[in-house]
Amino acid sequence: AAVAFKNAKQFDQAREACLREAEAHENNKALFHAAKAYEQAGMMLKEMQRLPEAVQLIEKASMMYLENGTPDTAAIALERAGKLIENVSPEKAVQLYQQAASVFENEERLRQALEMLGKASRLLVRGRRLDEAALSLQKEKSIYKEIENYPTCYKKTIAQVLVHLHRNDYVAAERCVRESYSIPGFNGSEDCAALEQLLEGYDQQDQDQVSEVCNLPLFKYMDNDYAKLGLTLVVPGGGIKKKSPNAAQDKARGPAAVGSHADEEEDEYSGGLC
């Protein structure tokens, strides 16, 4: 009946039939088939553009899949629900992707878990939930390190640093780079050199240097959400490069003054410390 209603585009009746089917399977303790029917009911609600209700039913189905001992199917259902709701409620989508990642991780299917975590991280950055994004990226990086995918660890470090700098947390950004020296091959990589240059420019309030680094292909060809972080990074203090007071005075007084200033420094202790 549900299939006939669906083919006739009578989605509300199809949903009702799926729910009755799910109930019958539950009464027979056939959890897997009950979950499938709930998922189908959710897809009928999707056709009716009732997305929050659709997600609710798919979540219910995923719980049943877990109860039935089929975690992979549960994680796939959660991912499907996340995709459905992503444009309507990114917060809910993040939650669903993180749940799916946990299920995959428990099953030691780390690549699938990373895919889900990556989706969650990008949505958090897009929604400017930067504190949570920093934690999510750290989780990704730890798993990439565990599976010895070191080049991707370097890329995640770049994303982390950009997130920390947008949070105005230079200390966390610097610590992030320092901790990454323990990742094989990071020290001496172009990623490491670029990040050191970026941090130096940020610390010196040199907007030109920061913009130059963020326009490198290494930054521009990252995932779109991270590339945007690079292109919109503004250093505090208006981006005016710091100069030492002596340098500014010497410039005003001319080259001869620079020489005499240097002599003064050399002769400071010429008469002895006393």
Phi, psi and chi 1 to 4 in degrees:
 res  aa     phi    psi   chi1   chi2   chi3   chi4
   1 ALA       -  -43.6      -      -      -      -
   2 ALA   -59.9  -44.3      -      -      -      -
   3 VAL   -64.2  -41.8  171.8      -      -      -
   4 ALA   -63.1  -44.7      -      -      -      -
   5 PHE   -62.3  -41.0  -79.3  130.5      -      -
   6 LYS   -62.5  -45.8 -177.1 -173.7  171.2 -174.7
   7 ASN   -63.4  -29.1  -68.8  -19.2      -      -
   8 ALA   -87.3    5.4      -      -      -      -
   9 LYS    62.9   23.1  -52.2  -84.1 -172.3 -146.0
  10 GLN   -97.0   77.2  -66.6 -179.5   12.3      -
  11 PHE   -68.7  -31.0  -61.9  119.2      -      -
  12 ASP   -67.7  -42.1 -156.1   20.7      -      -
  13 GLN   -67.8  -35.1  -73.4   96.5  -38.5      -
  14 ALA   -63.5  -42.7      -      -      -      -
  15 ARG   -60.0  -46.0  174.5 -170.3   64.0   87.6
  16 GLU   -59.5  -42.3 -167.6   58.3   43.4      -
  17 ALA   -65.6  -40.7      -      -      -      -
  18 CYS   -62.5  -41.0  -73.9      -      -      -
  19 LEU   -65.3  -38.5  -71.3  174.1      -      -
  20 ARG   -68.1  -37.1  -72.1  176.2   66.7 -174.6
  21 GLU   -63.2  -44.5 -178.7 -165.5   -9.2      -
  22 ALA   -59.8  -42.5      -      -      -      -
  23 GLU   -62.3  -42.1 -160.6  179.6  -31.2      -
  24 ALA   -63.5  -42.9      -      -      -      -
  25 HIS   -64.2  -39.4  -77.9  -52.2      -      -
  26 GLU   -61.5  -42.7  -90.6 -170.1  -85.0      -
  27 ASN   -62.0  -28.8  -68.9  -22.7      -      -
  28 ASN   -91.0    6.6  -75.0  -32.9      -      -
  29 LYS    61.1   25.4  -54.7  -79.8 -175.8  -97.2
  30 ALA   -96.4   80.1      -      -      -      -
  31 LEU   -64.6  -39.6  -71.3 -177.8      -      -
  32 PHE   -60.4  -47.0 -175.5   84.8      -      -
  33 HIS   -69.4  -33.7  -65.0  -64.4      -      -
  34 ALA   -63.7  -43.7      -      -      -      -
  35 ALA   -61.0  -43.5      -      -      -      -
  36 LYS   -58.4  -42.6  -88.1  -80.1  175.2 -143.8
  37 ALA   -67.0  -39.7      -      -      -      -
  38 TYR   -63.2  -39.7  -82.8  124.4      -      -
  39 GLU   -63.3  -41.8 -150.6  177.4  -25.5      -
  40 GLN   -63.7  -39.5  -78.7  -55.9  -52.1      -
  41 ALA   -61.4  -39.9      -      -      -      -
  42 GLY   -60.7  -40.7      -      -      -      -
  43 MET   -67.9  -29.5  -63.9  -41.4  -79.5      -
  44 MET   -67.5  -40.3  -65.3  -51.7  103.1      -
  45 LEU   -64.6  -34.4  -77.0  163.3      -      -
  46 LYS   -60.8  -44.0  175.7 -147.5  163.4 -168.5
  47 GLU   -60.8  -28.0  -65.0  -65.7  -20.9      -
  48 MET   -90.6    6.2  -65.1  154.5   68.9      -
  49 GLN    62.7   26.5  -64.6  -58.4  -52.4      -
  50 ARG  -101.9   70.8  -73.1  160.0   61.8 -178.9
  51 LEU   -66.8  -46.0  -64.1  178.5      -      -
  52 PRO   -57.5  -39.4  -25.6   35.8      -      -
  53 GLU   -68.3  -37.6  -68.2  170.0   76.0      -
  54 ALA   -60.4  -46.0      -      -      -      -
  55 VAL   -62.5  -39.1  165.1      -      -      -
  56 GLN   -58.3  -44.7 -137.6  170.4  -11.0      -
  57 LEU   -69.5  -37.8  -79.5 -179.3      -      -
  58 ILE   -68.1  -35.9  -62.3  171.1      -      -
  59 GLU   -62.5  -41.5  -87.6 -170.3  -76.6      -
  60 LYS   -61.3  -41.9 -175.5  172.6 -177.6  172.9
  61 ALA   -61.8  -41.7      -      -      -      -
  62 SER   -64.6  -37.1   79.5      -      -      -
  63 MET   -62.0  -39.1  -67.0  -57.0  -69.0      -
  64 MET   -68.3  -38.4  -78.4 -170.1  165.6      -
  65 TYR   -60.9  -41.0  -73.6  132.9      -      -
  66 LEU   -63.6  -44.1  -79.3  173.7      -      -
  67 GLU   -61.6  -33.9 -144.8  177.2  -45.5      -
  68 ASN   -79.3  -11.1 -176.6   60.6      -      -
  69 GLY    87.2   25.3      -      -      -      -
  70 THR  -121.4   71.9   45.3      -      -      -
  71 PRO   -63.5  -33.5   18.6  -28.6      -      -
  72 ASP   -59.4  -44.9  -75.5    4.1      -      -
  73 THR   -64.7  -35.9  -41.3      -      -      -
  74 ALA   -62.7  -45.1      -      -      -      -
  75 ALA   -65.6  -39.6      -      -      -      -
  76 ILE   -64.6  -38.3  -68.6  163.8      -      -
  77 ALA   -64.2  -41.5      -      -      -      -
  78 LEU   -64.0  -39.7  -72.3  166.0      -      -
  79 GLU   -63.6  -42.6 -178.4 -170.5    1.9      -
  80 ARG   -61.1  -41.7 -169.0  173.1  -67.8  136.6
  81 ALA   -64.2  -40.5      -      -      -      -
  82 GLY   -59.3  -44.6      -      -      -      -
  83 LYS   -62.1  -39.7  -83.1 -178.3 -172.5  167.1
  84 LEU   -60.4  -42.4  -79.7 -174.0      -      -
  85 ILE   -97.6   -5.6 -157.3   79.3      -      -
  86 GLU   -51.2  -45.2 -160.0  172.7  -73.5      -
  87 ASN   -81.1  -19.2  -65.4  -34.4      -      -
  88 VAL   -91.8  -46.0  179.6      -      -      -
  89 SER  -140.5   86.1  172.2      -      -      -
  90 PRO   -57.0  -32.5  -19.2   28.8      -      -
  91 GLU   -61.0  -44.6  -63.9   83.9    4.0      -
  92 LYS   -66.7  -39.7 -176.9   65.2 -179.7  171.3
  93 ALA   -61.3  -42.2      -      -      -      -
  94 VAL   -58.3  -46.4  165.2      -      -      -
  95 GLN   -59.4  -43.5 -174.6 -164.5  -33.8      -
  96 LEU   -67.3  -42.2  -68.3  162.8      -      -
  97 TYR   -64.2  -38.9  -71.6  141.5      -      -
  98 GLN   -67.0  -37.6  -73.2  172.1  -23.0      -
  99 GLN   -63.2  -44.6  -79.1  176.9  -88.0      -
 100 ALA   -61.8  -40.7      -      -      -      -
 101 ALA   -61.5  -42.0      -      -      -      -
 102 SER   -62.2  -42.2  -66.6      -      -      -
 103 VAL   -63.9  -47.0  175.0      -      -      -
 104 PHE   -61.6  -39.8  -81.7  131.5      -      -
 105 GLU   -65.0  -40.6 -159.9  179.2  -14.2      -
 106 ASN   -62.1  -29.2  -71.3  -20.5      -      -
 107 GLU   -89.1    4.2  -68.0  -56.6  -64.3      -
 108 GLU    59.9   31.6  -65.4 -172.2   -7.5      -
 109 ARG  -101.1   77.5  -67.1 -175.3   59.5 -179.0
 110 LEU   -69.9  -33.6  -63.7 -177.8      -      -
 111 ARG   -64.7  -41.5  -67.8 -177.9 -166.4  -77.4
 112 GLN   -66.6  -38.3  -74.5   87.8  -16.6      -
 113 ALA   -61.4  -41.6      -      -      -      -
 114 LEU   -63.9  -38.2  -77.0  166.2      -      -
 115 GLU   -61.0  -43.8 -163.0 -176.1  -34.8      -
 116 MET   -67.0  -43.2  -64.0  -61.3  100.4      -
 117 LEU   -63.4  -37.8  -77.3  170.3      -      -
 118 GLY   -61.3  -41.8      -      -      -      -
 119 LYS   -63.5  -42.3  -72.5 -176.5  176.1 -169.2
 120 ALA   -63.9  -45.5      -      -      -      -
 121 SER   -59.5  -45.3  -62.4      -      -      -
 122 ARG   -64.2  -39.4  -71.1 -168.5  -67.3  -84.2
 123 LEU   -66.6  -37.1  -84.3  178.2      -      -
 124 LEU   -65.5  -39.9  -72.7  165.9      -      -
 125 VAL   -65.5  -43.4  166.5      -      -      -
 126 ARG   -61.1  -35.5 -152.0  174.8  -57.7  164.6
 127 GLY   -88.4    7.6      -      -      -      -
 128 ARG    59.3   29.5  -55.7  -62.0  -66.0  177.7
 129 ARG   -93.2   71.2  -67.7  160.6   65.0 -172.0
 130 LEU   -73.0  -31.7  -61.5  179.2      -      -
 131 ASP   -62.3  -44.6  -68.9   -3.5      -      -
 132 GLU   -69.4  -36.1  -67.8  166.2   78.4      -
 133 ALA   -62.3  -39.7      -      -      -      -
 134 ALA   -61.6  -41.6      -      -      -      -
 135 LEU   -68.1  -41.0  -67.2  171.7      -      -
 136 SER   -63.7  -42.6 -175.1      -      -      -
 137 LEU   -65.1  -37.2  -79.6  162.6      -      -
 138 GLN   -62.6  -39.7 -176.2   59.4   42.8      -
 139 LYS   -64.0  -45.5  173.2   89.4  172.2  154.5
 140 GLU   -57.2  -48.7  -81.9 -172.9   76.7      -
 141 LYS   -60.7  -40.5 -168.2  164.7  131.9 -175.9
 142 SER   -60.7  -41.8  -58.0      -      -      -
 143 ILE   -71.2  -40.1  -60.6  177.0      -      -
 144 TYR   -60.4  -36.2  -84.2  116.1      -      -
 145 LYS   -67.4  -40.1 -165.1  174.1  175.3 -177.3
 146 GLU   -61.3  -39.2 -163.7 -180.0  -42.4      -
 147 ILE   -91.4    9.1   62.7  173.2      -      -
 148 GLU    62.1   33.7  -62.1 -176.9   -2.7      -
 149 ASN   -95.0   77.9 -176.3  -19.0      -      -
 150 TYR   -68.9  -41.3  -59.8  128.5      -      -
 151 PRO   -56.5  -35.7  -26.4   35.8      -      -
 152 THR   -71.1  -30.5  -52.6      -      -      -
 153 CYS   -59.4  -39.7  -74.5      -      -      -
 154 TYR   -61.8  -42.8  -49.1  161.4      -      -
 155 LYS   -65.1  -38.6  -59.9  -70.6  172.5  -87.3
 156 LYS   -67.4  -31.8  -65.9  -61.5  164.3 -169.9
 157 THR   -65.1  -41.4  -55.6      -      -      -
 158 ILE   -60.0  -47.1  -67.4  177.7      -      -
 159 ALA   -60.2  -42.9      -      -      -      -
 160 GLN   -59.9  -46.5  -83.9 -177.3  -58.3      -
 161 VAL   -61.2  -43.4  166.6      -      -      -
 162 LEU   -61.8  -41.7  -71.3  170.9      -      -
 163 VAL   -63.4  -45.8  165.6      -      -      -
 164 HIS   -62.9  -39.9  -74.6  -46.6      -      -
 165 LEU   -68.4  -34.1  -67.8 -179.9      -      -
 166 HIS   -70.1  -22.1  -90.4  -87.0      -      -
 167 ARG   -85.5    2.8  -68.0  171.4   60.4 -122.8
 168 ASN    59.5   34.2  -63.9  -42.2      -      -
 169 ASP  -115.7   81.8 -166.9  -17.7      -      -
 170 TYR   -64.1  -36.9  174.6   82.2      -      -
 171 VAL   -61.7  -44.6  174.5      -      -      -
 172 ALA   -64.9  -38.9      -      -      -      -
 173 ALA   -63.0  -44.3      -      -      -      -
 174 GLU   -66.0  -41.9 -166.6 -178.6   29.2      -
 175 ARG   -62.1  -38.4 -173.1  172.3   59.9 -118.0
 176 CYS   -60.1  -43.6 -176.0      -      -      -
 177 VAL   -68.4  -43.6  173.0      -      -      -
 178 ARG   -60.8  -42.1 -152.2  167.3   46.9 -118.0
 179 GLU   -67.1  -27.7  -75.2  169.6   -4.0      -
 180 SER   -74.3  -12.7  -63.9      -      -      -
 181 TYR   -60.4  -22.4  -71.1  139.1      -      -
 182 SER   -77.2  -11.5   65.1      -      -      -
 183 ILE   -80.1  125.3  -60.3  168.2      -      -
 184 PRO   -52.9  128.1  -26.1   34.1      -      -
 185 GLY    87.0   -9.4      -      -      -      -
 186 PHE   -67.6  -48.1  178.4   72.1      -      -
 187 ASN   -66.9  120.3 -160.6   -5.0      -      -
 188 GLY   101.3   -8.2      -      -      -      -
 189 SER   -81.4  160.8   67.0      -      -      -
 190 GLU   -66.4  -28.9   61.6  170.3  -23.9      -
 191 ASP   -61.7  -45.7  -52.8   69.9      -      -
 192 CYS   -63.2  -46.4  177.4      -      -      -
 193 ALA   -60.6  -43.7      -      -      -      -
 194 ALA   -64.4  -40.9      -      -      -      -
 195 LEU   -67.1  -39.0  -76.6  172.5      -      -
 196 GLU   -62.7  -40.1  -76.4  172.8  -11.1      -
 197 GLN   -65.7  -41.1 -144.0 -179.7  -26.0      -
 198 LEU   -62.7  -47.2  176.1   66.1      -      -
 199 LEU   -64.4  -38.2  -71.6  174.7      -      -
 200 GLU   -62.8  -46.4 -176.7 -163.8   -2.6      -
 201 GLY   -61.5  -41.4      -      -      -      -
 202 TYR   -65.4  -44.2 -167.7   88.8      -      -
 203 ASP   -65.9  -35.7 -169.7   36.6      -      -
 204 GLN   -85.5    2.4  -64.8  -66.1  -38.7      -
 205 GLN    57.2   39.8  -64.2 -172.4  -15.7      -
 206 ASP  -103.0   93.1 -174.4  -14.5      -      -
 207 GLN   -61.0  -36.5 -177.6   67.8   52.7      -
 208 ASP   -60.7  -45.9  -69.2  -17.8      -      -
 209 GLN   -65.1  -41.9 -175.3  171.2  -35.0      -
 210 VAL   -61.6  -46.5  166.3      -      -      -
 211 SER   -64.2  -38.8  -59.9      -      -      -
 212 GLU   -61.3  -45.6 -163.9  179.3  -46.3      -
 213 VAL   -65.6  -44.1  174.7      -      -      -
 214 CYS   -69.1  -13.8  -70.5      -      -      -
 215 ASN   -95.0    1.5  -88.5  -64.3      -      -
 216 LEU   -66.4  147.9  -68.6  171.0      -      -
 217 PRO   -52.6  -33.9  -24.9   31.5      -      -
 218 LEU   -53.7  -36.3 -163.8   61.3      -      -
 219 PHE   -92.7  -41.9  -76.1   70.7      -      -
 220 LYS   -67.2  -28.6  -79.3  173.4   78.8  174.3
 221 TYR  -101.4   22.1  -61.2  124.0      -      -
 222 MET   -77.1  177.7  -67.1  176.6   77.8      -
 223 ASP   -53.5  143.3  -77.2  -41.5      -      -
 224 ASN   -49.4  -42.0 -154.1   24.8      -      -
 225 ASP   -64.3  -36.3  -65.4  -63.1      -      -
 226 TYR   -78.3  -37.6  -56.2  126.6      -      -
 227 ALA   -59.0  -39.3      -      -      -      -
 228 LYS   -63.7  -37.3  -82.6 -178.2 -173.3  169.2
 229 LEU   -59.9  -41.0  -76.9 -176.3      -      -
 230 GLY   -65.2  -45.2      -      -      -      -
 231 LEU   -70.4  -21.3  -65.5  172.0      -      -
 232 THR  -105.5   10.4   56.1      -      -      -
 233 LEU   -74.6  122.1 -176.0   58.7      -      -
 234 VAL  -118.7  132.0  177.1      -      -      -
 235 VAL   -78.3  150.0  -59.7      -      -      -
 236 PRO   -68.6  160.3   21.6  -28.3      -      -
 237 GLY    81.7   18.0      -      -      -      -
 238 GLY    77.0    5.9      -      -      -      -
 239 GLY    71.9   24.6      -      -      -      -
 240 ILE   -90.7  126.7  -60.9  159.5      -      -
 241 LYS   -66.3  132.8 -170.7  173.1 -179.8  179.6
 242 LYS   -72.5  138.6  -80.7 -176.6 -176.7  170.8
 243 LYS  -127.8  146.1  -70.7 -173.2  174.5   65.1
 244 SER   -68.7  145.6   68.2      -      -      -
 245 PRO   -56.3  -38.2  -16.5   24.5      -      -
 246 ASN   -62.0  -40.9  -71.1  -17.7      -      -
 247 ALA   -62.0  -41.6      -      -      -      -
 248 ALA   -65.1  -42.3      -      -      -      -
 249 GLN   -65.6  -45.0  -75.3  171.2   18.5      -
 250 ASP   -59.8  -38.2  -68.7  -18.1      -      -
 251 LYS   -61.9  -39.8 -164.9  172.4 -180.0 -175.0
 252 ALA   -70.7  -33.8      -      -      -      -
 253 ARG   -89.4  -11.4  -76.7  150.5   57.5 -165.9
 254 GLY    92.0  170.7      -      -      -      -
 255 PRO   -60.5  -38.9  -12.4   20.3      -      -
 256 ALA   -60.3  -41.0      -      -      -      -
 257 ALA   -63.6  -36.6      -      -      -      -
 258 VAL   -60.0  -43.8  176.5      -      -      -
 259 GLY   -61.8  -47.0      -      -      -      -
 260 SER   -66.1  -34.5   64.5      -      -      -
 261 HIS   -63.7  -41.3 -178.8   65.8      -      -
 262 ALA   -64.9  -41.1      -      -      -      -
 263 ASP   -60.4  -42.3  -69.0  -17.3      -      -
 264 GLU   -57.2  -43.1  -81.4  169.3   30.6      -
 265 GLU   -63.1  -39.9  -78.0 -173.3  -15.7      -
 266 GLU   -67.3  -36.1  -80.9  176.4   20.2      -
 267 ASP   -87.0    1.0  -66.8  -21.6      -      -
 268 GLU   -54.1  -41.0 -166.7  175.4  -14.9      -
 269 TYR  -109.6   21.2  -59.0  113.6      -      -
 270 SER   -63.6  -27.2   59.1      -      -      -
 271 GLY   -87.5    7.4      -      -      -      -
 272 GLY    93.4  155.0      -      -      -      -
 273 LEU   -63.1  -29.2  -72.9  172.5      -      -
 274 CYS   -79.3      -  -63.2      -      -      -
